[in-house]
């Protein structure tokens, strides 16, 4: 007999969960507080310009492909992707820059120009990173974080030492050029922590970067959301927007439904895909697993100050993705993690999808997405946003050798307050809880509530961690736990067997 599942939120993890459960025979309904689905991955359209509000990097294409394959489909059935060349450009002081192209051989050549002998070291480093990636994908990230024993396999035991070193240490052992070090430390920022606090095993992100490459879905990342939504609807999932969940209803320790816009909705199973901390606040205190002190002691991924800018001309000396590392990375990192404050000279990132995807801006114009990483929980005012836009746009003009301020048609911003208001994000974090050594796998908040029967969680604060591909995986994992408990489908007997879909 089918069971009725309600899912709170409609980000990547919720969409993934909905698809897997619907395929297994559950009746699934998704409730989203905002006017459109997608969670942090929503879209802004204005005056003919299209912007992804949140995620803008399409890495680990194999994880997306694996997701669609589980439903006898391919990613190309849902949207079109192209591999970017160059993948991105990195700007440094004194107008110096390094362009990362689309093959390891080309990247090795770029490294060799900066540091003699570095190409050989890079190949060795990426070989280890690829090995780590294969282990992570096959042995770690598709496990539900229930037990420490999930991490103990013949392959992971061989890698144990890498959990007690850091990305920063391993990179600096091999490379002395500061620019190359920054490029190699950059990918782990997607995990939400400093390279000096991230286990060396996570070098698999470097393979995701240099080995698998950087891709772009035509029309933007939101096309992925729409593609998964279409898949979900095709197997029976229902979606309701403008639907704020204000309570998870618990009777005698069992989740029996939710309150949506103050109206009761009955459910056999409740899955919270909203920010985990917020999800627990929807429960009475006696049913919360984690105290406020617990959350305060955790290391969260940064928040961000984002700008969406329409330019009335095509810009020069830029690529699709651009990193501006012309200021001190270590100082900015301390301002995020060690003594939270607004940085004096922030690093920043800019993307212009209209460089490779002309449909995302009117002809002859450019769309600009600018991001400054910030400590979560900072004071956020319009005055501060303007100060920081002036800081980065002035540096942008200098480093790209062009004038752009007088070419701005419009500018919209998004920061800490918006993450809190629109996503109920803890301290306004942008993408979850960081993957540090003590916040990995079974040490992260649990997919299954320990205090409330029939209540589950998914998303970037639980396993496997922050980022879009991990969010897709998180949805699969929680669906596996649910099926393991209720056994609606005779085909699947455990969370691990769900991977065989």
C-alpha positions as CSV (number, residue, x, y, z in Angstrom):
1,X,0.0,0.0,0.0
2,X,1.4,3.4,-1.0
3,X,2.5,5.8,1.8
4,X,1.9,9.5,1.6
5,X,5.2,11.6,1.8
6,X,5.3,15.4,2.2
7,X,8.6,17.1,1.4
8,X,9.5,20.6,2.8
9,X,11.4,22.7,0.3
10,X,12.2,22.2,-3.4
11,X,16.0,22.5,-3.7
12,X,18.1,19.9,-5.4
13,X,18.0,17.4,-2.4
14,X,14.2,17.7,-2.1
15,X,13.7,17.2,-5.9
16,X,16.0,14.2,-5.8
17,X,14.2,12.7,-2.8
18,X,10.9,13.2,-4.5
19,X,12.0,11.4,-7.7
20,X,13.4,8.3,-5.9
21,X,10.4,7.9,-3.6
22,X,7.9,8.4,-6.4
23,X,9.7,5.7,-8.4
24,X,9.5,3.4,-5.5
25,X,5.7,3.8,-5.3
26,X,5.3,6.5,-2.7
27,X,2.7,9.3,-3.1
28,X,4.9,12.5,-3.0
29,X,4.0,16.1,-2.5
30,X,6.5,19.0,-2.3
31,X,5.8,22.3,-0.6
32,X,7.8,25.4,-1.4
33,X,7.5,28.7,0.5
34,X,8.8,30.8,-2.4
35,X,6.9,31.6,-5.7
36,X,9.1,29.3,-7.7
37,X,10.8,26.0,-7.0
38,X,14.6,25.4,-6.8
39,X,15.5,26.6,-3.3
40,X,18.9,28.3,-3.5
41,X,19.1,27.5,-7.2
42,X,16.3,29.8,-8.4
43,X,16.5,32.2,-11.3
44,X,16.2,35.9,-11.9
45,X,14.9,37.3,-15.2
46,X,15.0,41.0,-15.8
47,X,14.9,43.2,-18.9
48,X,15.9,40.3,-21.1
49,X,18.7,39.2,-18.8
50,X,18.8,35.8,-17.1
51,X,20.7,35.0,-13.9
52,X,21.1,32.0,-11.8
53,X,20.5,33.3,-8.3
54,X,22.6,30.7,-6.6
55,X,24.8,27.8,-7.8
56,X,26.6,28.7,-11.0
57,X,29.3,25.9,-11.4
58,X,28.4,22.6,-13.1
59,X,31.0,20.2,-11.8
60,X,31.0,16.4,-11.5
61,X,28.8,15.7,-14.5
62,X,29.0,12.0,-13.8
63,X,26.9,12.5,-10.7
64,X,24.1,14.3,-12.6
65,X,24.3,11.5,-15.3
66,X,24.1,8.8,-12.6
67,X,21.0,10.5,-11.2
68,X,19.1,10.6,-14.5
69,X,20.3,7.0,-15.4
70,X,18.5,5.8,-12.2
71,X,15.3,6.8,-14.0
72,X,16.3,5.2,-17.4
73,X,17.1,8.7,-18.7
74,X,20.1,10.8,-19.4
75,X,21.0,14.4,-18.5
76,X,20.7,15.3,-22.2
77,X,17.1,14.3,-22.1
78,X,16.5,17.2,-19.7
79,X,18.9,19.9,-20.8
80,X,22.0,20.6,-22.9
81,X,25.4,21.0,-21.4
82,X,28.7,22.0,-23.0
83,X,32.2,21.8,-21.7
84,X,33.7,25.2,-21.2
85,X,37.0,26.1,-22.7
86,X,38.5,27.9,-21.0
87,X,37.0,26.6,-17.8
88,X,37.9,29.8,-15.9
89,X,40.4,32.6,-15.6
90,X,42.2,33.6,-12.5
91,X,43.3,37.2,-12.0
92,X,46.2,38.1,-9.6
93,X,48.1,41.2,-8.6
94,X,49.8,43.4,-11.1
95,X,47.3,42.4,-13.9
96,X,48.8,38.9,-14.0
97,X,46.5,36.0,-14.8
98,X,46.3,32.3,-15.5
99,X,43.8,30.7,-17.7
100,X,42.6,27.1,-16.9
101,X,41.7,25.4,-20.1
102,X,39.7,22.2,-20.8
103,X,42.3,19.4,-20.6
104,X,44.9,18.4,-18.1
105,X,47.7,18.6,-20.7
106,X,46.8,22.3,-21.4
107,X,46.6,23.0,-17.6
108,X,50.0,21.3,-17.1
109,X,51.5,23.7,-19.8
110,X,50.1,26.7,-17.9
111,X,51.6,25.4,-14.7
112,X,55.0,24.8,-16.2
113,X,55.1,28.4,-17.4
114,X,54.7,29.6,-13.8
115,X,56.9,27.1,-12.1
116,X,59.5,24.9,-13.8
117,X,58.9,21.2,-13.1
118,X,55.4,21.8,-11.8
119,X,53.6,19.9,-14.6
120,X,55.1,16.6,-13.5
121,X,54.1,17.3,-9.9
122,X,50.6,18.3,-11.1
123,X,50.1,15.0,-13.0
124,X,51.1,13.1,-9.8
125,X,48.8,15.2,-7.7
126,X,45.8,14.7,-10.0
127,X,46.5,11.0,-10.2
128,X,46.1,10.8,-6.5
129,X,43.0,13.1,-6.7
130,X,41.4,10.8,-9.3
131,X,42.0,7.8,-7.1
132,X,40.4,9.7,-4.2
133,X,37.5,10.6,-6.5
134,X,36.9,7.0,-7.5
135,X,36.9,6.0,-3.8
136,X,34.7,8.8,-2.7
137,X,32.1,8.1,-5.4
138,X,32.1,4.3,-5.1
139,X,32.8,3.8,-1.3
140,X,31.8,6.9,0.6
141,X,29.4,9.6,-0.6
142,X,26.6,7.1,-1.4
143,X,26.5,5.9,2.2
144,X,23.9,7.3,4.6
145,X,26.1,8.4,7.5
146,X,24.5,5.9,9.9
147,X,27.7,4.3,11.2
148,X,31.5,5.0,11.3
149,X,31.9,1.5,9.8
150,X,30.6,2.8,6.5
151,X,34.0,4.4,6.0
152,X,35.9,1.3,6.7
153,X,36.7,-0.5,3.4
154,X,39.9,-2.0,2.0
155,X,40.3,1.1,-0.2
156,X,39.5,3.7,2.4
157,X,41.9,2.1,5.0
158,X,44.8,2.7,2.5
159,X,43.8,6.4,2.5
160,X,43.5,6.9,6.2
161,X,46.6,9.1,6.5
162,X,44.9,11.6,4.1
163,X,42.2,12.3,6.7
164,X,44.9,13.5,9.1
165,X,46.7,15.8,6.7
166,X,45.1,18.8,4.9
167,X,44.7,20.0,1.4
168,X,46.9,23.0,2.2
169,X,49.8,20.9,3.5
170,X,49.7,18.5,0.6
171,X,49.6,21.2,-2.0
172,X,52.5,23.2,-0.4
173,X,54.6,20.0,-0.2
174,X,54.7,19.9,-4.0
175,X,54.3,23.5,-5.2
176,X,56.0,26.7,-4.2
177,X,54.5,29.2,-6.6
178,X,51.8,31.1,-4.7
179,X,49.5,31.5,-7.7
180,X,49.5,27.8,-8.4
181,X,48.9,27.0,-4.7
182,X,45.8,29.3,-4.7
183,X,44.5,27.6,-7.9
184,X,44.9,24.1,-6.3
185,X,43.3,25.2,-3.0
186,X,40.4,26.9,-4.7
187,X,38.2,23.8,-5.5
188,X,37.8,22.8,-1.8
189,X,36.1,26.1,-1.1
190,X,33.1,24.4,-2.6
191,X,33.2,22.2,0.6
192,X,32.8,25.3,2.7
193,X,36.0,25.2,4.8
194,X,39.5,26.6,4.6
195,X,42.0,24.4,2.7
196,X,44.1,24.3,6.0
197,X,41.1,22.7,7.7
198,X,40.0,20.3,4.9
199,X,41.3,16.7,4.9
200,X,43.8,15.9,2.1
201,X,41.4,13.2,0.9
202,X,39.2,15.9,-0.5
203,X,41.7,16.6,-3.2
204,X,39.1,14.6,-5.2
205,X,37.7,18.1,-5.9
206,X,40.8,18.9,-7.8
207,X,40.0,15.9,-10.1
208,X,36.5,17.2,-10.5
209,X,38.1,20.5,-11.6
210,X,41.1,19.5,-13.8
211,X,40.0,15.9,-14.7
212,X,36.3,16.2,-15.3
213,X,36.2,19.8,-16.3
214,X,33.7,22.7,-16.0
215,X,30.4,22.5,-17.8
216,X,27.5,24.8,-18.5
217,X,23.8,23.9,-18.9
218,X,22.4,26.0,-21.8
219,X,20.1,28.6,-20.3
220,X,21.8,28.3,-16.9
221,X,21.7,26.0,-13.8
222,X,18.0,26.6,-13.4
223,X,17.5,24.4,-16.5
224,X,18.7,21.5,-14.3
225,X,16.1,22.3,-11.7
226,X,13.4,22.4,-14.4
227,X,14.6,19.1,-15.9
228,X,14.4,17.3,-12.6
229,X,11.0,18.8,-11.9
230,X,9.7,17.6,-15.2
231,X,11.1,14.1,-14.4
232,X,9.4,14.2,-11.0
233,X,6.1,15.3,-12.4
234,X,6.2,12.5,-15.0
235,X,6.3,9.9,-12.2
236,X,3.6,11.6,-10.1
237,X,5.2,14.1,-7.8
238,X,3.0,17.2,-7.1
239,X,4.4,20.6,-6.4
240,X,2.9,23.5,-4.4
241,X,4.6,26.9,-4.3
242,X,3.7,29.9,-2.0
243,X,3.3,27.2,0.6
244,X,5.0,28.1,3.9
245,X,5.4,25.1,6.3
246,X,5.0,26.6,9.8
247,X,4.9,23.3,11.8
248,X,5.8,19.7,11.7
249,X,3.0,17.9,13.5
250,X,4.1,15.2,15.9
251,X,1.7,13.0,17.9
252,X,3.1,10.6,20.5
253,X,6.6,10.8,19.0
254,X,5.4,10.2,15.4
255,X,5.3,12.7,12.6
256,X,1.8,12.8,11.3
257,X,1.8,15.7,8.9
258,X,2.7,19.4,8.5
259,X,1.0,22.7,8.8
260,X,1.1,24.7,5.5
261,X,-0.1,28.3,5.6
262,X,-1.7,27.4,8.9
263,X,-3.7,24.5,7.3
264,X,-3.1,20.9,8.4
265,X,-1.8,18.4,5.8
266,X,-1.8,14.7,6.8
267,X,1.3,12.5,6.0
268,X,2.7,9.1,6.7
269,X,6.3,10.4,6.3
270,X,7.7,13.9,6.5
271,X,11.0,14.8,4.8
272,X,12.6,18.2,5.5
273,X,14.7,19.5,2.7
274,X,14.8,23.0,4.1
275,X,17.8,24.2,6.1
276,X,18.2,21.5,8.8
277,X,18.4,24.0,11.7
278,X,15.1,25.7,10.5
279,X,13.5,22.3,10.1
280,X,14.1,21.5,13.8
281,X,12.5,24.8,14.8
282,X,9.3,23.6,13.2
283,X,9.2,21.0,16.0
284,X,8.4,21.4,19.6
285,X,11.6,21.6,21.7
286,X,11.3,18.1,23.1
287,X,11.5,16.7,19.6
288,X,14.6,18.6,18.5
289,X,17.8,16.5,18.1
290,X,20.3,19.3,18.2
291,X,20.5,22.2,20.7
292,X,21.3,25.8,19.7
293,X,24.7,25.3,21.3
294,X,25.3,22.4,18.9
295,X,24.7,24.6,15.9
296,X,26.7,27.5,17.3
297,X,29.7,25.2,17.6
298,X,29.6,23.9,14.1
299,X,31.7,25.3,11.2
300,X,29.3,26.6,8.5
301,X,30.1,27.3,4.9
302,X,30.3,31.0,4.1
303,X,27.5,33.3,3.3
304,X,27.8,35.5,0.2
305,X,27.2,39.0,-1.0
306,X,25.9,38.5,-4.6
307,X,25.2,41.1,-7.3
308,X,23.3,40.5,-10.5
309,X,24.2,43.2,-13.0
310,X,23.0,44.0,-16.5
311,X,25.6,45.7,-18.8
312,X,24.7,47.6,-21.9
313,X,27.7,46.4,-23.8
314,X,29.9,43.3,-24.3
315,X,32.8,43.3,-21.8
316,X,36.5,42.7,-22.6
317,X,39.2,40.4,-21.2
318,X,36.7,38.1,-19.4
319,X,35.6,34.5,-19.7
320,X,32.5,32.6,-18.5
321,X,34.0,32.1,-15.0
322,X,36.5,34.5,-13.5
323,X,38.3,34.4,-10.1
324,X,39.8,37.5,-8.7
325,X,42.7,36.5,-6.4
326,X,44.5,39.8,-6.4
327,X,44.3,40.2,-2.6
328,X,45.5,38.1,0.3
329,X,43.5,34.8,0.4
330,X,44.7,33.9,4.0
331,X,43.5,37.3,5.4
332,X,40.1,37.0,3.7
333,X,39.8,33.4,5.0
334,X,40.5,34.5,8.6
335,X,37.8,37.2,8.2
336,X,35.3,34.3,7.3
337,X,36.4,31.6,9.8
338,X,38.6,32.9,12.6
339,X,37.3,36.4,13.5
340,X,34.2,36.9,11.5
341,X,34.0,40.4,10.0
342,X,33.5,42.2,6.7
343,X,36.8,41.8,4.8
344,X,38.9,44.9,3.9
345,X,40.0,43.5,0.6
346,X,37.9,40.5,-0.4
347,X,38.6,38.0,-3.1
348,X,35.6,37.7,-5.4
349,X,34.2,35.7,-8.3
350,X,32.4,36.8,-11.4
351,X,30.6,34.9,-14.1
352,X,29.2,36.1,-17.4
353,X,27.1,33.3,-18.9
354,X,26.3,35.5,-21.9
355,X,30.0,35.0,-23.0
356,X,29.2,31.4,-23.9
357,X,25.4,31.4,-23.8
358,X,24.1,34.4,-25.7
359,X,20.5,33.8,-24.9
360,X,21.1,34.8,-21.3
361,X,21.5,38.5,-22.2
362,X,20.1,40.7,-24.9
363,X,22.2,41.0,-28.1
364,X,25.3,43.1,-27.6
365,X,24.9,43.1,-23.8
366,X,26.4,41.1,-20.9
367,X,25.0,39.6,-17.7
368,X,27.3,39.8,-14.7
369,X,27.1,37.7,-11.5
370,X,29.5,38.8,-8.8
371,X,30.1,36.9,-5.5
372,X,32.0,37.9,-2.4
373,X,32.3,35.1,0.3
374,X,31.4,36.3,3.7
375,X,31.2,35.0,7.3
376,X,27.7,33.9,8.1
377,X,25.8,36.0,10.6
378,X,27.3,39.3,9.7
379,X,25.4,42.6,9.8
380,X,23.9,43.2,6.4
381,X,22.8,46.7,5.3
382,X,22.2,48.3,1.9
383,X,25.1,50.8,2.7
384,X,27.5,47.9,3.2
385,X,26.4,46.3,0.0
386,X,27.1,49.5,-1.9
387,X,30.5,49.9,-0.3
388,X,31.5,46.4,-1.4
389,X,30.2,46.7,-4.9
390,X,32.3,49.8,-5.4
391,X,35.3,47.9,-4.0
392,X,35.0,45.0,-6.4
393,X,33.9,46.8,-9.5
394,X,36.8,49.3,-9.2
395,X,39.2,46.4,-9.0
396,X,37.4,44.6,-11.8
397,X,37.8,47.6,-14.1
398,X,41.5,47.8,-13.3
399,X,42.3,44.1,-13.7
400,X,40.3,43.7,-16.9
401,X,41.5,47.1,-18.3
402,X,38.1,48.6,-19.2
403,X,35.5,51.0,-17.9
404,X,32.2,49.4,-17.0
405,X,30.5,51.4,-14.2
406,X,28.8,53.8,-16.7
407,X,27.6,50.7,-18.7
408,X,25.4,49.3,-15.8
409,X,21.7,49.2,-16.7
410,X,20.6,47.7,-13.4
411,X,22.1,46.0,-10.3
412,X,20.4,43.8,-7.8
413,X,21.9,42.3,-4.7
414,X,21.4,39.3,-2.4
415,X,23.1,38.8,1.0
416,X,22.9,37.5,4.6
417,X,19.4,38.9,5.2
418,X,18.1,37.4,2.0
419,X,19.5,34.0,2.7
420,X,17.7,34.1,6.1
421,X,14.4,35.5,4.8
422,X,14.1,33.5,1.6
423,X,15.7,30.2,2.6
424,X,15.5,30.2,6.4
425,X,19.2,29.7,6.3
426,X,21.1,29.4,9.6
427,X,23.0,32.7,10.1
428,X,22.4,33.3,6.4
429,X,24.9,30.6,5.3
430,X,25.0,30.2,1.5
431,X,25.5,26.5,1.2
432,X,25.3,24.5,4.4
433,X,27.8,23.0,6.9
434,X,31.5,22.8,6.0
435,X,33.1,19.4,5.4
436,X,35.9,19.5,8.0
437,X,37.3,16.3,9.5
438,X,34.9,16.4,12.5
439,X,31.9,17.2,10.2
440,X,32.3,14.4,7.7
441,X,30.0,11.4,7.0
442,X,28.5,9.9,10.2
443,X,29.6,13.1,12.2
444,X,27.1,15.3,10.3
445,X,23.5,15.8,11.3
446,X,21.5,12.6,10.7
447,X,19.2,11.9,7.7
448,X,16.8,10.2,10.1
449,X,15.4,11.9,13.2
450,X,16.5,10.2,16.4
451,X,13.5,11.6,18.3
452,X,10.6,11.5,15.9
453,X,9.4,8.4,14.0
454,X,8.7,9.0,10.3
455,X,10.7,12.2,10.1
456,X,13.7,12.5,7.9
457,X,16.1,15.3,6.7
458,X,18.0,15.9,3.5
459,X,20.3,18.6,2.1
460,X,23.5,20.4,2.5
461,X,23.7,20.3,6.3
462,X,23.4,16.5,6.4
463,X,25.3,13.8,4.4
464,X,27.2,13.9,2.2
465,X,27.7,17.7,2.4
466,X,27.6,21.0,0.6
467,X,27.3,21.5,-3.2
468,X,24.8,20.5,-5.9
469,X,26.0,17.0,-6.7
470,X,26.1,16.1,-2.9
471,X,22.6,17.4,-2.6
472,X,21.4,15.1,-5.4
473,X,23.1,12.2,-3.6
474,X,21.6,13.3,-0.2
475,X,18.1,12.9,-1.8
476,X,19.0,9.4,-2.9
477,X,20.3,8.4,0.5
478,X,17.3,9.6,2.4
479,X,15.0,7.8,0.0
480,X,17.0,4.6,0.6
481,X,16.6,4.9,4.4
482,X,12.9,5.5,4.0
483,X,12.5,2.4,1.7
484,X,14.7,0.4,4.1
485,X,12.2,1.2,6.9
486,X,8.9,0.8,5.0
487,X,9.9,-1.5,2.2
488,X,7.2,-0.3,-0.2
489,X,9.1,-1.6,-3.2
490,X,10.0,-5.3,-3.2
491,X,13.0,-4.5,-5.5
492,X,15.0,-2.7,-2.8
493,X,16.0,-4.0,0.6
494,X,18.6,-1.5,1.9
495,X,20.0,2.0,1.4
496,X,23.1,0.5,-0.2
497,X,21.0,-1.5,-2.7
498,X,19.2,1.7,-3.7
499,X,22.5,2.6,-5.5
500,X,21.8,-0.2,-7.9
501,X,18.7,1.5,-9.3
